[in-house]
Amino acid sequence: CARYHGRMSKSEREKAQKEYGRPRARKVMVATSAFGMGIDKRNIRYILHYQVPGSIEQYVQEAGRAGRDGRPANCVLLFDEADIDIQKRLITKTHVNTTQLESLENALVAWAETDDAISVDDLALSAAVQKSTCRAFCERLAESKLLKSTARHQFKLAVKTKNLREGIAELAAQFKIVQQGDLRRLSLMAQYAESTQCRSAYINDAFIDTPIEDCGRCDRCRAKRPNER
């Protein structure tokens, strides 16, 4: 198991991934979910989730790295209710909240009255929000044809301020729907961790209406057999 301090360079990541992916290599890879999803090694025998993923879909994709050669593999999820709170905060940070939208809207309208283009940095400063949040906001408005991008990577209003405010209100409603969906998927993940139902059956029910029989191999199925408790 290699240990890296700080951020790995692109070449270091590629080297580590290539080394781990060797068919006969027996190594331990400690990775983020994004890095782990890039691994396609057929004989992975163990996957250990140190923190709960944000959804059943994400968990299935990550756990699906194991046992691709058809042989048995062990997937272990270390679940702590505190992890759910962490995921909720991540979901909240991922989406622009109502207060941020109002601040960005007011700052953008005030700047538009000068008829000048504005950079992401200046708009973020004016609205007192993070640059990453501001950039995502501007790009979304540009996609909706409410803003237009200039050659200098700045933004100008593409519509009247009244239409801008209406468009932002619609965007806020869309953000809320997406956020509620993310929270619902997170709730299903928490239920998966605490459910006494067969793991395979639970996952099947989350995606398919047709039920399946219990797998007989997971921890929940084994717990139902007295001699394996």
DAMO-V474215 format. One record per pair of residues at least 12 apart in sequence whose C-alpha atoms are under 8 Angstrom apart, sorted by the first residue. I is the first residue (numbers start at 1). J is the second residue. If there is no record, write none. Layout:
BEGIN
i=(I	I)
j=(J	J)
END
This chain:
BEGIN
i=(1	1	1	1	2	17	21	21	21	22	23	23	23	33	36	37	37	37	39	40	41	41	41	42	42	42	42	42	43	43	43	43	43	44	44	44	44	44	45	45	45	45	45	46	46	46	46	46	47	47	47	47	47	47	48	48	48	48	49	49	49	49	50	50	50	51	51	51	51	51	52	52	52	52	52	52	52	53	53	53	54	54	54	54	54	55	55	55	55	55	55	56	56	56	56	56	56	56	63	77	79	81	84	84	87	88	91	91	91	92	95	95	96	96	96	97	98	100	100	101	101	103	103	104	104	104	104	104	104	105	105	106	107	107	107	108	109	112	112	115	116	117	117	117	117	118	118	118	119	119	119	120	120	120	120	120	138	141	145	145	146	146	146	146	146	147	196	197	197	198	198	198	198	198	198	198	199	199	199	199	200	200	200	201	201	201)
j=(27	28	29	30	29	39	39	40	41	41	41	42	43	62	62	61	62	65	65	65	65	66	68	65	66	67	68	69	66	67	68	69	71	65	66	67	68	73	66	67	72	73	74	66	73	74	75	76	63	65	66	74	75	76	75	76	77	78	75	76	77	78	77	78	79	77	78	79	80	83	77	78	79	80	83	84	189	87	186	189	87	182	185	186	189	182	185	186	187	188	189	185	186	188	189	192	203	206	75	193	193	190	186	190	186	183	179	182	183	179	175	179	133	137	175	172	172	127	129	168	172	127	128	123	124	126	127	129	134	165	168	127	123	126	127	123	161	156	157	156	156	150	154	155	156	154	155	156	153	154	155	134	135	138	154	155	155	168	158	159	158	159	163	164	167	159	220	220	221	214	215	216	218	219	220	221	215	218	219	220	214	215	218	213	214	215)
END
